[in-house]
Amino acid sequence: MSLKLLMRIVDHGCPFRTIDQTEIIHIDTLKAAGMVEADVPPAKSGVYSGEAVVHSITPVGLSIDQSMRRSGRIP
């Protein structure tokens, strides 16, 4: 799901904003993997309180996106 969201963000463009809890979890994962530059709200008891904003996709994220699209391995 994180890679599928990465592809959505590439298609949508930045900034990408969301308050969806599942999307925020995936954005946090993409950020930790160095694929996006993002602000993620703090989590309290497993619930994020606020909006996540992806400011940019890193060269690593763009490379992975392009590789998935070329190979047809779309999650």
Residue, then its C-alpha position, 0 to 999 in steps of 0.5 A: m500500500s505504501l508504494k501504491l500511495l507513492m504512485r498516487i502522490v507522484d500523479h497528484g503532485c506536491p504538496f499532497r495533504t491528508i488526514d486519513q489515518t491509513e495514508i498517514i501511516h504509509i506516508d510515515t513509512l515512505k518518509a522513513a524509507g527516504m522516498v518523500e520529504a513530509d511533515v507527519p503529525p504526532a501520534k497519540s495512542g496510535v492515532y495521528s492528530g492532524e494533517a500529514v503533508v508531503h512536500s516533495i518526492t526524493p530522487v529515491g522515491l522517483s526512481i522507485d516509482q519509475s521502475m515500478r511503472r516501467s516493469g508493470r509491477i504496480p501494487 
